[in-house]
Amino acid sequence: MELNSIFAGGGDRALAASASSLYGAALDLFNAPSPASMSSVLTCFLDLLHGYRDAVRQEPGCVFWRLAAQYSDVAANLSQPAPAENQSFEHLPQMLASLPWVTDFLLRLARAAGVAPGRQQDQLASFSPMLGRRLLRRAERTRDGAFLNQSLRIQRGLENRLRQVWLLVQFREAEPAALDLYASAHCSLFAAFQPALSAARVGQEMRRLEGLARSLDLPQVAECFESPDWMAHYALLHFIPPDPARWAARSDHFDRLLRGRVARWYTYPFLYELAPMEFVASVLRLGRPLFYERAAAHALLEYALLQPVAFDSSRLGSYLDTVRVLDFQFQMFFEGFLLRQAYYPRLKEPRGWCEYLDALQRLHRGEVPLPELHPFRREFLRARGLAGMEDLLCRLSESQGSLQ
């Protein structure tokens, strides 16, 4: 009731409507407790939190906190890069700071923090962990900064509880295996085209894809399908929304779904859009690029499962949109796999890290295919008898052709 009162008197009608929905859902939960009513409360709370965060996004305190949090995370992980133990990595912070988009980030942080020109700006360019901690403490003392700091923690908790409620529903009448859970989640996401899918069919498709990947000399992709239960569990953990049915594939949800999958895979909440520096921080924290073959394998599985389906002809346009998005999803993740393959040998030197991180943020900004990978990609595909990425997807899924 208190949240409803706070937002009802404000000027933002969308927030007022979200608060009202949350209040109504809370009443329903109180009067008739059930997994459905609990799921509704959690979803309404997430929508309100996300909506309010978006509404105050450009407030100075919010801008400062976001920039300070990203800077502090990168600085902490740049100070001890896991894959490199040689002294040449002392120059990586300065090399990273020289990239145009990083320079722009540092300038925006300097303005938001009121950093004076000269020595303090030089300190920013050095990605000092001490300075990062100091800026973050300052940002967290602002009202907006304190809200954003807490809102991410709250969001993680809400999304985790929402997953638990979804799992509770799945376990009400049986004890499903990972393949059963994945089949149920997939059908919830693509209910318009595949309302029913058995675990046996999912396992059979994974085994088929494993064979196809091996025939094209893609052992890293094939290994993802060696254990169908492992692949199903990995997909549920990283690529399935907290409540699949509420994220059902529609044209206005595709961008949010793809962004959410990338964010979740990079260990952030699902309802979140990563900034370039957050990609950098995540990779440096791990000390290696992510295993993009796993994401590509899941994208291939989704694409393949939706190939031999029947649906009403009135939904053809929607189906074509869905398949195009899944085609792009596969190409994006496979491009990430090629990027990792091409740059991994170069990560023994700071220049290699700098170039990889630059290409990575452009990849997830939609620059697919990456121009610097053209020679590597062409030779990689040619060695496997493939004319291009479209040919690769067709051969892997045994479909008639990818849709453009």
C-alpha positions as CSV (number, residue, x, y, z in Angstrom):
1,M,0.0,0.0,0.0
2,E,2.9,2.4,0.8
3,L,4.5,2.0,-2.6
4,N,1.1,2.5,-4.3
5,S,0.6,5.7,-2.4
6,I,4.1,7.0,-3.2
7,F,3.8,6.5,-7.0
8,A,0.0,7.2,-7.3
9,G,0.7,10.9,-6.6
10,G,3.6,11.2,-9.0
11,G,3.5,12.5,-12.5
12,D,4.7,9.2,-14.1
13,R,1.6,7.3,-15.1
14,A,3.5,4.2,-16.0
15,L,5.0,4.0,-12.6
16,A,1.7,4.7,-11.0
17,A,0.1,1.9,-13.0
18,S,3.0,-0.5,-12.0
19,A,2.5,0.4,-8.3
20,S,-1.2,-0.2,-8.6
21,S,-0.6,-3.6,-10.3
22,L,1.8,-4.5,-7.5
23,Y,-0.7,-3.6,-4.9
24,G,-3.5,-5.6,-6.6
25,A,-1.1,-8.6,-6.9
26,A,-0.2,-8.4,-3.2
27,L,-3.9,-8.4,-2.3
28,D,-4.5,-11.5,-4.5
29,L,-1.5,-13.2,-2.8
30,F,-2.9,-12.4,0.6
31,N,-6.4,-13.6,-0.2
32,A,-5.4,-16.6,-2.3
33,P,-1.8,-17.7,-1.8
34,S,-0.5,-19.8,-4.7
35,P,2.6,-20.0,-7.0
36,A,0.7,-18.0,-9.6
37,S,-0.2,-15.2,-7.2
38,M,3.4,-15.2,-5.8
39,S,4.8,-15.1,-9.3
40,S,2.5,-12.1,-10.1
41,V,3.8,-10.2,-7.1
42,L,7.4,-10.8,-7.9
43,T,6.9,-9.8,-11.6
44,C,5.0,-6.6,-10.7
45,F,7.8,-5.7,-8.2
46,L,10.4,-6.3,-10.8
47,D,8.5,-4.2,-13.4
48,L,8.1,-1.3,-10.8
49,L,11.8,-1.5,-9.9
50,H,12.9,-1.5,-13.5
51,G,10.5,1.3,-14.4
52,Y,11.6,3.5,-11.6
53,R,15.3,2.9,-12.4
54,D,14.7,3.8,-16.0
55,A,12.8,7.0,-15.0
56,V,15.7,8.3,-12.9
57,R,18.4,7.0,-15.2
58,Q,19.6,10.4,-16.3
59,E,19.6,11.9,-12.8
60,P,23.1,13.1,-11.9
61,G,23.4,10.8,-8.9
62,C,22.4,7.8,-11.0
63,V,24.8,8.6,-13.8
64,F,27.6,9.1,-11.3
65,W,26.9,5.8,-9.5
66,R,26.7,3.8,-12.8
67,L,30.0,5.2,-14.0
68,A,31.8,4.8,-10.7
69,A,30.6,1.3,-10.2
70,Q,31.8,0.3,-13.7
71,Y,35.1,2.0,-13.2
72,S,35.7,0.5,-9.8
73,D,34.9,-3.0,-11.1
74,V,37.3,-2.7,-14.1
75,A,40.0,-1.1,-12.0
76,A,39.9,-3.8,-9.4
77,N,40.3,-6.5,-12.0
78,L,42.8,-4.7,-14.2
79,S,45.2,-4.5,-11.2
80,Q,45.8,-8.3,-11.3
81,P,45.0,-9.8,-14.7
82,A,44.8,-13.6,-14.2
83,P,46.1,-14.8,-17.5
84,A,49.2,-12.6,-17.4
85,E,52.0,-12.6,-14.9
86,N,54.6,-10.6,-16.8
87,Q,55.4,-6.9,-16.3
88,S,54.3,-5.8,-19.7
89,F,50.7,-5.9,-18.4
90,E,51.5,-2.8,-16.3
91,H,50.8,-0.9,-19.5
92,L,47.3,-2.4,-20.1
93,P,45.4,0.2,-18.2
94,Q,46.9,3.1,-20.3
95,M,46.4,1.1,-23.5
96,L,42.7,0.5,-22.6
97,A,42.2,4.1,-21.7
98,S,43.4,5.1,-25.1
99,L,40.5,3.4,-26.9
100,P,38.0,6.1,-28.0
101,W,35.0,4.6,-26.3
102,V,37.0,4.1,-23.0
103,T,38.3,7.7,-23.3
104,D,34.7,8.9,-23.7
105,F,33.7,6.9,-20.6
106,L,36.5,8.4,-18.5
107,L,35.5,11.9,-19.6
108,R,31.9,11.3,-18.6
109,L,33.0,9.9,-15.3
110,A,35.3,12.9,-14.7
111,R,32.4,15.3,-15.4
112,A,30.0,13.4,-13.1
113,A,32.6,13.2,-10.3
114,G,33.7,16.8,-10.6
115,V,37.3,15.7,-11.2
116,A,39.6,18.6,-12.0
117,P,41.8,18.5,-15.1
118,G,45.3,17.4,-14.7
119,R,46.6,14.9,-12.2
120,Q,43.2,13.4,-11.1
121,Q,42.3,12.8,-14.8
122,D,45.6,11.0,-15.2
123,Q,44.8,8.9,-12.2
124,L,41.5,8.0,-13.9
125,A,43.3,6.9,-17.0
126,S,45.5,4.6,-14.8
127,F,42.4,2.8,-13.5
128,S,43.6,3.1,-9.9
129,P,41.7,0.6,-7.7
130,M,42.1,3.0,-4.7
131,L,40.5,5.8,-6.7
132,G,37.8,3.5,-7.9
133,R,36.8,2.5,-4.4
134,R,36.8,6.2,-3.3
135,L,34.6,7.2,-6.2
136,L,32.2,4.3,-5.5
137,R,31.9,5.2,-1.9
138,R,31.1,8.8,-2.9
139,A,28.5,7.7,-5.4
140,E,26.8,5.3,-2.8
141,R,26.4,8.2,-0.4
142,T,24.1,10.0,-2.9
143,R,20.4,9.2,-2.7
144,D,20.2,8.0,-6.3
145,G,23.4,6.1,-6.0
146,A,22.2,4.3,-2.8
147,F,19.0,3.4,-4.6
148,L,20.7,1.9,-7.6
149,N,23.2,0.0,-5.5
150,Q,20.3,-1.6,-3.5
151,S,18.1,-2.0,-6.5
152,L,20.5,-4.4,-8.2
153,R,20.7,-6.5,-5.1
154,I,16.9,-6.5,-4.7
155,Q,16.5,-7.4,-8.4
156,R,18.8,-10.4,-8.1
157,G,16.8,-11.6,-5.2
158,L,13.5,-11.1,-7.0
159,E,14.7,-12.9,-10.1
160,N,16.0,-15.9,-8.0
161,R,12.8,-16.2,-6.1
162,L,10.8,-16.0,-9.4
163,R,12.9,-18.9,-10.8
164,Q,12.2,-20.9,-7.6
165,V,8.5,-20.3,-8.0
166,W,8.6,-21.5,-11.6
167,L,10.5,-24.6,-10.5
168,L,8.0,-25.2,-7.7
169,V,5.2,-25.3,-10.3
170,Q,7.2,-27.8,-12.5
171,F,7.8,-30.1,-9.5
172,R,4.2,-30.1,-8.2
173,E,3.1,-33.3,-9.9
174,A,6.5,-35.0,-10.6
175,E,10.2,-34.7,-10.3
176,P,11.3,-33.6,-13.8
177,A,14.8,-34.0,-15.0
178,A,16.8,-31.1,-16.6
179,L,15.6,-32.1,-20.1
180,D,12.0,-32.0,-18.9
181,L,12.5,-28.5,-17.4
182,Y,14.2,-27.2,-20.5
183,A,11.4,-28.6,-22.8
184,S,8.8,-26.9,-20.6
185,A,10.7,-23.6,-20.6
186,H,11.2,-23.7,-24.4
187,C,7.5,-24.3,-25.0
188,S,6.6,-21.4,-22.7
189,L,8.9,-19.1,-24.7
190,F,7.7,-20.3,-28.1
191,A,4.1,-21.3,-27.3
192,A,2.7,-19.8,-30.5
193,F,4.7,-22.3,-32.6
194,Q,5.7,-25.2,-30.3
195,P,3.1,-25.6,-27.5
196,A,4.3,-29.2,-26.8
197,L,7.8,-30.7,-26.8
198,S,9.0,-33.9,-25.1
199,A,12.2,-34.2,-23.2
200,A,13.0,-37.2,-25.5
201,R,12.7,-35.0,-28.6
202,V,15.1,-32.4,-27.0
203,G,17.6,-35.1,-26.2
204,Q,17.3,-36.6,-29.6
205,E,17.9,-33.2,-31.2
206,M,21.0,-32.6,-29.1
207,R,22.5,-36.0,-30.2
208,R,21.8,-35.1,-33.8
209,L,23.4,-31.7,-33.5
210,E,26.4,-33.3,-31.8
211,G,26.9,-35.5,-34.8
212,L,26.5,-32.7,-37.3
213,A,28.9,-30.5,-35.4
214,R,31.6,-33.2,-35.4
215,S,31.1,-33.8,-39.1
216,L,31.9,-30.1,-39.6
217,D,35.0,-30.3,-37.4
218,L,33.5,-28.2,-34.6
219,P,34.5,-30.3,-31.5
220,Q,33.9,-27.4,-29.1
221,V,30.3,-27.1,-30.2
222,A,29.9,-30.9,-30.3
223,E,31.1,-31.3,-26.8
224,C,28.3,-29.1,-25.5
225,F,25.8,-31.7,-26.7
226,E,27.7,-34.8,-25.3
227,S,25.6,-34.7,-22.2
228,P,22.0,-33.5,-22.9
229,D,21.3,-33.2,-19.2
230,W,24.3,-30.9,-18.8
231,M,23.4,-28.7,-21.7
232,A,19.8,-28.4,-20.5
233,H,20.9,-27.4,-17.1
234,Y,23.4,-24.9,-18.5
235,A,20.7,-23.3,-20.7
236,L,18.3,-23.1,-17.8
237,L,20.8,-21.4,-15.6
238,H,22.1,-18.9,-18.2
239,F,19.7,-18.4,-21.1
240,I,16.1,-19.0,-19.8
241,P,14.3,-16.0,-18.2
242,P,13.2,-16.2,-14.6
243,D,9.6,-16.9,-15.6
244,P,9.6,-18.1,-19.2
245,A,5.9,-17.7,-19.9
246,R,6.1,-13.9,-19.3
247,W,8.9,-13.6,-21.8
248,A,7.1,-15.4,-24.6
249,A,8.7,-14.6,-27.9
250,R,7.0,-11.6,-29.5
251,S,8.5,-8.9,-31.8
252,D,8.5,-6.4,-29.0
253,H,10.2,-8.8,-26.6
254,F,13.1,-10.0,-28.9
255,D,15.6,-7.3,-28.0
256,R,14.8,-7.6,-24.3
257,L,15.2,-11.4,-24.5
258,L,18.6,-11.2,-26.3
259,R,19.9,-8.5,-24.0
260,G,18.7,-10.4,-21.0
261,R,20.4,-13.6,-22.1
262,V,23.7,-11.8,-22.6
263,A,23.4,-10.0,-19.2
264,R,22.6,-13.2,-17.3
265,W,25.4,-15.1,-19.0
266,Y,27.8,-12.4,-17.9
267,T,26.5,-12.9,-14.3
268,Y,24.2,-9.8,-14.2
269,P,20.4,-9.9,-13.6
270,F,18.3,-10.9,-16.6
271,L,16.3,-7.7,-16.8
272,Y,19.4,-5.7,-17.5
273,E,21.3,-4.1,-20.4
274,L,25.1,-4.4,-20.1
275,A,27.3,-1.3,-20.7
276,P,30.6,-1.8,-22.6
277,M,32.7,-1.5,-19.4
278,E,30.7,-4.2,-17.8
279,F,31.7,-6.6,-20.5
280,V,35.3,-5.6,-19.8
281,A,35.0,-6.0,-16.1
282,S,33.4,-9.5,-16.4
283,V,36.1,-10.8,-18.8
284,L,38.9,-9.4,-16.6
285,R,37.3,-10.9,-13.5
286,L,37.3,-14.3,-15.1
287,G,40.8,-13.8,-16.5
288,R,39.7,-15.3,-19.9
289,P,37.0,-14.8,-22.6
290,L,33.7,-16.6,-22.0
291,F,33.1,-19.9,-23.7
292,Y,31.0,-18.6,-26.6
293,E,30.7,-22.1,-28.1
294,R,28.2,-22.9,-25.3
295,A,26.0,-19.9,-26.1
296,A,26.3,-20.7,-29.8
297,A,25.3,-24.3,-29.1
298,H,22.2,-23.3,-27.3
299,A,21.3,-20.8,-30.0
300,L,21.7,-23.6,-32.5
301,L,19.4,-25.9,-30.5
302,E,16.6,-23.3,-30.3
303,Y,16.9,-22.7,-34.0
304,A,16.8,-26.4,-34.8
305,L,13.9,-27.1,-32.5
306,L,11.7,-24.5,-34.3
307,Q,12.4,-25.8,-37.8
308,P,10.0,-28.7,-38.3
309,V,6.9,-27.1,-36.6
310,A,3.3,-26.6,-37.9
311,F,1.3,-23.5,-37.1
312,D,-1.6,-21.5,-38.4
313,S,-0.8,-19.6,-41.6
314,S,-1.9,-16.3,-40.0
315,R,1.2,-16.6,-37.8
316,L,3.7,-16.9,-40.7
317,G,5.0,-13.3,-40.3
318,S,5.5,-13.8,-36.6
319,Y,7.3,-17.1,-37.2
320,L,9.6,-15.6,-39.8
321,D,10.5,-12.7,-37.4
322,T,11.2,-15.3,-34.7
323,V,13.5,-17.4,-36.9
324,R,15.3,-14.3,-38.1
325,V,16.0,-13.4,-34.5
326,L,17.3,-16.9,-33.7
327,D,19.4,-16.8,-36.8
328,F,21.0,-13.5,-35.6
329,Q,21.4,-14.9,-32.1
330,F,23.3,-17.9,-33.4
331,Q,25.5,-15.7,-35.7
332,M,26.3,-13.3,-32.8
333,F,27.3,-16.0,-30.4
334,F,29.3,-17.9,-33.1
335,E,31.1,-14.7,-34.0
336,G,32.0,-14.5,-30.3
337,F,33.3,-18.0,-30.6
338,L,35.4,-17.1,-33.6
339,L,36.6,-14.0,-31.8
340,R,37.8,-16.0,-28.9
341,Q,39.5,-18.5,-31.2
342,A,41.3,-15.8,-33.1
343,Y,42.4,-13.7,-30.1
344,Y,43.1,-16.3,-27.4
345,P,46.8,-16.9,-28.5
346,R,47.3,-13.1,-28.4
347,L,46.1,-12.7,-24.8
348,K,49.7,-13.3,-23.6
349,E,50.3,-9.7,-24.4
350,P,48.4,-6.5,-23.3
351,R,47.8,-5.4,-26.9
352,G,45.9,-8.6,-27.6
353,W,43.7,-8.0,-24.5
354,C,43.0,-4.5,-25.6
355,E,42.1,-5.5,-29.1
356,Y,39.9,-8.4,-27.9
357,L,38.0,-6.2,-25.4
358,D,37.4,-3.5,-28.1
359,A,36.0,-6.1,-30.5
360,L,33.9,-7.7,-27.8
361,Q,32.0,-4.6,-27.0
362,R,31.4,-3.8,-30.7
363,L,30.1,-7.4,-31.2
364,H,27.5,-6.9,-28.5
365,R,26.6,-3.5,-29.8
366,G,25.4,-5.2,-33.0
367,E,28.5,-5.1,-35.2
368,V,28.0,-8.6,-36.7
369,P,30.1,-9.7,-38.5
370,L,33.2,-8.1,-37.2
371,P,35.3,-6.7,-40.0
372,E,38.7,-7.6,-38.4
373,L,37.6,-11.3,-38.4
374,H,36.9,-11.5,-42.1
375,P,40.2,-13.3,-43.1
376,F,40.0,-15.6,-40.0
377,R,36.3,-16.4,-40.5
378,R,36.7,-17.0,-44.3
379,E,39.6,-19.5,-43.7
380,F,37.8,-21.2,-40.8
381,L,34.7,-21.8,-42.9
382,R,36.6,-22.7,-46.0
383,A,38.6,-25.4,-44.2
384,R,35.2,-27.0,-43.4
385,G,33.8,-26.7,-46.9
386,L,31.5,-23.9,-46.0
387,A,30.7,-20.9,-48.2
388,G,29.6,-18.6,-45.3
389,M,27.8,-18.2,-42.0
390,E,24.4,-18.9,-43.6
391,D,25.8,-22.2,-45.1
392,L,27.1,-23.1,-41.6
393,L,23.7,-22.7,-39.9
394,C,21.9,-24.6,-42.7
395,R,24.4,-27.5,-42.5
396,L,24.3,-27.6,-38.7
397,S,20.5,-27.5,-38.5
398,E,19.9,-29.4,-41.8
399,S,17.4,-26.7,-42.7
400,Q,16.7,-25.5,-46.2
401,G,18.2,-22.1,-45.6
402,S,18.6,-19.4,-43.0
403,L,16.2,-16.5,-43.3
404,Q,17.5,-13.0,-43.9
